[in-house]
Amino acid sequence: MLPFFPHPLIVMRMIIKQRRTSWAQPSLSRDFALLSVAIVFVMVLVSAWVASQTYLRHSDQTVEELAQISAGIERTLGIEFEATGHLLEAVGRQIVLTTNGDVKVIAQILKAYDTNNPRYAVWSWSDASGHILASSARGILEEPVSVVDRDYVKTSVADPWKVNLGTPVEGRISKRWIIPVAIGVSDFTGKYLGTLEASIDVNALTDQISYL
């Protein structure tokens, strides 16, 4: 007698029926697994929301702090350059009134203003032709140093008694990186006498800003 094999459609219906029956019946392990998946999904959503809110708040706080720091640095630089400009004008007036063009007296004046303030690398005086004749560090120079190519010298000659801020550069007297602040000096007749320069030390200024 030949063995009986049920029709494939009948087998498929029996399997589907069994699965429906198993899902309909209570199962602790299955319910626990579904609950765990649901909890993990909710935790992921909550974590993502918390992370996004924290990032946004931190970004806003960082931007605000950077704006405050930037404003503080700008005020510091403004105060520093303004104070240097007032000093340059005072020294320039003194040179006009008391030296009569005597380089030796000018060198003494520059030395008097060199009070070991770390912000200033050197004070210097260049004549109308753009050559440094005296400095606070070396007194009267045996060989004048040309600064004709410096941008602040050209601007000072064109517009005396106006404070000019030069491009940061390595000083030819101090041999340090400086920010030159200069003023052109002319006498009462309008004759151009020379350029007075205060070299702000870049490293000292950077340290001051870093302290902020």
Contacts in CASP RR format, 6 or more apart in sequence:
PFRMAT RR
TARGET T0000
AUTHOR 0000-0000-0000
METHOD contacts of the structure
MODEL  1
MLPFFPHPLIVMRMIIKQRRTSWAQPSLSRDFALLSVAIVFVMVLVSAWV
ASQTYLRHSDQTVEELAQISAGIERTLGIEFEATGHLLEAVGRQIVLTTN
GDVKVIAQILKAYDTNNPRYAVWSWSDASGHILASSARGILEEPVSVVDR
DYVKTSVADPWKVNLGTPVEGRISKRWIIPVAIGVSDFTGKYLGTLEASI
DVNALTDQISYL
69 212 0 8 1.000
72 212 0 8 1.000
73 209 0 8 1.000
73 212 0 8 1.000
76 208 0 8 1.000
76 209 0 8 1.000
76 212 0 8 1.000
77 205 0 8 1.000
77 209 0 8 1.000
80 119 0 8 1.000
80 200 0 8 1.000
80 205 0 8 1.000
80 208 0 8 1.000
81 163 0 8 1.000
81 165 0 8 1.000
81 181 0 8 1.000
84 163 0 8 1.000
84 181 0 8 1.000
84 198 0 8 1.000
84 200 0 8 1.000
85 163 0 8 1.000
85 181 0 8 1.000
85 183 0 8 1.000
85 198 0 8 1.000
87 113 0 8 1.000
87 198 0 8 1.000
88 163 0 8 1.000
88 181 0 8 1.000
88 182 0 8 1.000
88 183 0 8 1.000
88 196 0 8 1.000
88 197 0 8 1.000
88 198 0 8 1.000
89 161 0 8 1.000
89 163 0 8 1.000
89 183 0 8 1.000
91 109 0 8 1.000
91 110 0 8 1.000
91 113 0 8 1.000
91 123 0 8 1.000
91 196 0 8 1.000
92 183 0 8 1.000
92 185 0 8 1.000
92 196 0 8 1.000
94 109 0 8 1.000
95 101 0 8 1.000
95 106 0 8 1.000
95 109 0 8 1.000
95 125 0 8 1.000
95 185 0 8 1.000
95 193 0 8 1.000
95 196 0 8 1.000
96 185 0 8 1.000
96 186 0 8 1.000
96 187 0 8 1.000
96 188 0 8 1.000
96 193 0 8 1.000
98 105 0 8 1.000
98 109 0 8 1.000
99 105 0 8 1.000
99 106 0 8 1.000
99 109 0 8 1.000
101 193 0 8 1.000
103 125 0 8 1.000
103 133 0 8 1.000
103 134 0 8 1.000
103 140 0 8 1.000
104 140 0 8 1.000
106 125 0 8 1.000
106 133 0 8 1.000
106 134 0 8 1.000
107 125 0 8 1.000
107 134 0 8 1.000
107 135 0 8 1.000
107 139 0 8 1.000
107 140 0 8 1.000
110 123 0 8 1.000
110 124 0 8 1.000
110 125 0 8 1.000
110 134 0 8 1.000
110 135 0 8 1.000
110 136 0 8 1.000
110 139 0 8 1.000
111 136 0 8 1.000
111 139 0 8 1.000
113 123 0 8 1.000
113 136 0 8 1.000
114 120 0 8 1.000
114 122 0 8 1.000
114 123 0 8 1.000
114 136 0 8 1.000
114 137 0 8 1.000
118 201 0 8 1.000
118 204 0 8 1.000
119 200 0 8 1.000
119 201 0 8 1.000
119 204 0 8 1.000
119 205 0 8 1.000
119 208 0 8 1.000
120 198 0 8 1.000
120 199 0 8 1.000
120 200 0 8 1.000
120 201 0 8 1.000
121 171 0 8 1.000
121 174 0 8 1.000
121 176 0 8 1.000
121 178 0 8 1.000
121 199 0 8 1.000
121 200 0 8 1.000
121 201 0 8 1.000
121 204 0 8 1.000
122 135 0 8 1.000
122 136 0 8 1.000
122 137 0 8 1.000
122 171 0 8 1.000
122 173 0 8 1.000
122 174 0 8 1.000
122 178 0 8 1.000
122 199 0 8 1.000
123 135 0 8 1.000
123 136 0 8 1.000
123 196 0 8 1.000
123 197 0 8 1.000
123 198 0 8 1.000
123 199 0 8 1.000
124 132 0 8 1.000
124 134 0 8 1.000
124 135 0 8 1.000
124 136 0 8 1.000
124 173 0 8 1.000
124 196 0 8 1.000
124 197 0 8 1.000
124 199 0 8 1.000
125 132 0 8 1.000
125 133 0 8 1.000
125 134 0 8 1.000
125 135 0 8 1.000
125 194 0 8 1.000
125 195 0 8 1.000
125 196 0 8 1.000
125 197 0 8 1.000
126 132 0 8 1.000
126 133 0 8 1.000
126 147 0 8 1.000
126 153 0 8 1.000
126 194 0 8 1.000
126 195 0 8 1.000
126 197 0 8 1.000
127 133 0 8 1.000
127 144 0 8 1.000
127 193 0 8 1.000
127 194 0 8 1.000
128 157 0 8 1.000
128 192 0 8 1.000
128 193 0 8 1.000
128 194 0 8 1.000
129 148 0 8 1.000
130 146 0 8 1.000
130 147 0 8 1.000
130 148 0 8 1.000
130 153 0 8 1.000
130 194 0 8 1.000
130 195 0 8 1.000
131 144 0 8 1.000
131 145 0 8 1.000
131 146 0 8 1.000
131 147 0 8 1.000
131 148 0 8 1.000
132 141 0 8 1.000
132 144 0 8 1.000
132 145 0 8 1.000
132 146 0 8 1.000
132 147 0 8 1.000
132 172 0 8 1.000
132 173 0 8 1.000
133 140 0 8 1.000
133 141 0 8 1.000
133 144 0 8 1.000
134 140 0 8 1.000
134 141 0 8 1.000
135 141 0 8 1.000
135 173 0 8 1.000
137 173 0 8 1.000
137 174 0 8 1.000
138 173 0 8 1.000
145 172 0 8 1.000
145 173 0 8 1.000
147 153 0 8 1.000
147 172 0 8 1.000
147 195 0 8 1.000
150 166 0 8 1.000
150 169 0 8 1.000
150 180 0 8 1.000
151 166 0 8 1.000
151 167 0 8 1.000
152 164 0 8 1.000
152 165 0 8 1.000
152 166 0 8 1.000
152 167 0 8 1.000
152 180 0 8 1.000
152 181 0 8 1.000
152 182 0 8 1.000
152 195 0 8 1.000
152 197 0 8 1.000
153 182 0 8 1.000
153 195 0 8 1.000
155 162 0 8 1.000
155 164 0 8 1.000
155 166 0 8 1.000
155 182 0 8 1.000
156 162 0 8 1.000
156 164 0 8 1.000
156 182 0 8 1.000
156 183 0 8 1.000
156 184 0 8 1.000
156 194 0 8 1.000
156 195 0 8 1.000
157 184 0 8 1.000
157 192 0 8 1.000
157 194 0 8 1.000
157 195 0 8 1.000
159 184 0 8 1.000
160 183 0 8 1.000
160 184 0 8 1.000
160 185 0 8 1.000
160 186 0 8 1.000
160 190 0 8 1.000
160 192 0 8 1.000
161 183 0 8 1.000
161 184 0 8 1.000
161 185 0 8 1.000
161 186 0 8 1.000
162 183 0 8 1.000
162 184 0 8 1.000
163 181 0 8 1.000
163 182 0 8 1.000
163 183 0 8 1.000
164 181 0 8 1.000
164 182 0 8 1.000
164 183 0 8 1.000
164 184 0 8 1.000
165 179 0 8 1.000
165 180 0 8 1.000
165 181 0 8 1.000
166 179 0 8 1.000
166 180 0 8 1.000
166 181 0 8 1.000
166 182 0 8 1.000
167 180 0 8 1.000
168 177 0 8 1.000
168 178 0 8 1.000
168 179 0 8 1.000
168 202 0 8 1.000
169 177 0 8 1.000
169 178 0 8 1.000
169 180 0 8 1.000
170 176 0 8 1.000
170 177 0 8 1.000
170 178 0 8 1.000
171 177 0 8 1.000
171 178 0 8 1.000
171 180 0 8 1.000
171 199 0 8 1.000
173 199 0 8 1.000
174 199 0 8 1.000
174 201 0 8 1.000
176 199 0 8 1.000
176 201 0 8 1.000
176 202 0 8 1.000
176 203 0 8 1.000
177 201 0 8 1.000
177 202 0 8 1.000
177 203 0 8 1.000
178 199 0 8 1.000
178 200 0 8 1.000
178 201 0 8 1.000
178 202 0 8 1.000
179 199 0 8 1.000
179 200 0 8 1.000
179 202 0 8 1.000
179 205 0 8 1.000
180 197 0 8 1.000
180 198 0 8 1.000
180 199 0 8 1.000
180 200 0 8 1.000
181 197 0 8 1.000
181 198 0 8 1.000
181 199 0 8 1.000
181 200 0 8 1.000
182 195 0 8 1.000
182 196 0 8 1.000
182 197 0 8 1.000
182 198 0 8 1.000
183 195 0 8 1.000
183 196 0 8 1.000
184 192 0 8 1.000
184 194 0 8 1.000
184 195 0 8 1.000
184 196 0 8 1.000
185 192 0 8 1.000
185 193 0 8 1.000
185 194 0 8 1.000
185 195 0 8 1.000
185 196 0 8 1.000
186 192 0 8 1.000
186 193 0 8 1.000
187 193 0 8 1.000
END
